[in-house]
Amino acid sequence: MKKIRGLRWQILALMMLGTIVNYIDRNTLGILAPQLKEQLHFTTEQYSYVVSAFQLCYSLMQPVAGYITDLIGLKFGYAMFAMVWGLAAAMHALAGGWQSMAFFRGLLGVSEAAAMPAGVKTSTLWFPAKERSIATGWFNTGSSVGAMVAPPLVIWLSVAYDWRVAFVVTGLLGVGMSLLWMMLYRNPENHPRLTPEEHDYILEGRGQVQLPKPSMKRVLAKRKFWGIAAARFLTEPAWQTFSFWIPLYMVSTRGMDIKQFALFAWLPFLFGDLGCVLSGYLSPFFAKRFRMTLVNSRIAGIGIGAVCMIGPALIGLSSSPITAIFLFSLGAFAHQMLSSLLYALVTDSFDKQDVATATGFGGMAGYLGGMIFSLIIGQLASTIGYEPLFACLTVFDLTAFAVVAVMLGQWGKNAPPAIRSDLASAD
């Protein structure tokens, strides 16, 4: 077969496509929430239970899905989970009330749990350490692109046809992604189109020793893991809020109808894309310009993201729905910046055979935080309003930055000259 130069970027694009599909399927519920509340006759509190069914199953399954992906391999593991999540998303069309919707939502959470562990593992297998923050930033843009594409697509399908058709069509995208992954993906060591030069570049700095099997115990024994997990627990409620509660808030509190919302719903996720991409290049910039270690450069970027999270705290001061959308957009930018760098810290802290497992356990912590916060919104939004709850997201992210800085920071250390040279040559 003809060799392809820069094949790692094509593999990354394939994973990014999978992440886009994953988040289209995931966000369909939130976009249709105002319509589903009316047609399936459930309350805001019951809607929080539907959301939490996904979050609970997703959180508990992430370490299992990550371990399975490490154990059976990225090719078959990701394809299997993508097939199941596509079918589960389509089955939402069968729901007749909030209980059955919660059941299908839980099934989706179980199957989608492999997405982020598989993405981080792809970055680890296909990129040298100095490029992994860039790789994780780009593949993580898929979450924002998927969330950005979903509102116009889903609203068009629901208005032109029916909300059930919206679930079926978006679910079939997951099935197609599973088949595409099986056809196109190979690991670097056995991909027939990978050039020898790129193969050596990817494996730069890695030993060729036989690695042990993945181990949950080894992951949980690391202090660094607990710092990352605590940060994920604190930061994930923001993205869950943007994904599942913005449509309901803008329609029920800010007075938009679903068609008006579709005109602006993509903006927060466009800003989220910018945060993902910027985070990838910010880390090498800090390492090179300020002689930081790679870990400290990631933490510095997380700090900038935490400060930018001021947007959601200011929503209560705005009377304009358009201004509220832009403040959500600033929050999405901030969250995706620090989220991508947290994934990059996993690749720095764990060997490749444990990366998906570590990402899964971190994701479990994050989605438990998101689930708890969704239940709190369901209980309190109708009494104290949404705005004070949005302000909590700012406090959570600033606290997460402090935790990561204390538990993972390599203070007093500078980047070795070899690393600075590598980063300079990569510019």
Number of C-alpha atoms within 10 A of each C-alpha: 6 8 12 13 14 12 18 21 15 12 21 20 16 18 27 23 19 28 27 26 28 28 23 29 30 26 23 25 26 23 26 21 23 20 16 18 17 10 12 14 12 16 13 18 17 18 26 23 20 24 25 25 24 24 28 20 23 29 26 20 22 31 25 20 29 32 27 19 29 23 17 11 16 25 19 17 21 28 23 19 22 29 21 19 29 28 22 28 32 24 19 26 18 13 16 12 14 19 16 14 24 22 17 23 26 22 22 28 27 26 25 31 29 33 25 25 28 27 24 28 28 26 30 27 21 24 25 18 22 19 21 26 32 25 31 31 29 26 29 28 28 26 27 31 23 25 29 26 19 27 26 18 16 26 21 16 18 17 13 11 11 14 22 16 18 27 27 20 17 25 29 20 23 30 23 16 23 23 14 14 22 15 11 11 16 18 15 21 11 8 14 13 14 21 17 11 10 18 17 12 13 19 17 13 10 11 8 7 6 6 10 9 9 22 15 15 8 12 21 14 10 12 11 18 22 20 20 27 24 19 26 28 23 26 29 24 26 26 20 22 21 21 21 22 21 22 26 20 17 21 17 12 12 15 12 16 13 21 14 12 22 21 11 16 24 22 20 24 28 21 25 31 26 19 28 33 23 20 31 24 17 20 28 29 19 19 25 22 11 13 19 25 24 26 22 24 25 30 25 22 25 30 22 17 27 26 16 20 29 22 23 27 20 18 22 15 10 11 10 10 18 14 14 21 22 18 21 29 24 23 32 30 28 31 28 31 32 31 24 29 29 25 29 28 24 24 25 19 18 20 17 20 21 26 29 36 32 33 32 31 28 27 29 26 24 25 28 23 23 27 27 17 23 25 19 14 22 22 15 16 17 11 9 11 14 19 16 16 19 24 18 15 27 25 17 19 30 22 17 24 24 17 19 25 20 12 15 19 19 16 12 7 11 15 18 13 11 9 19 23 12 13 17 14 8 10 9
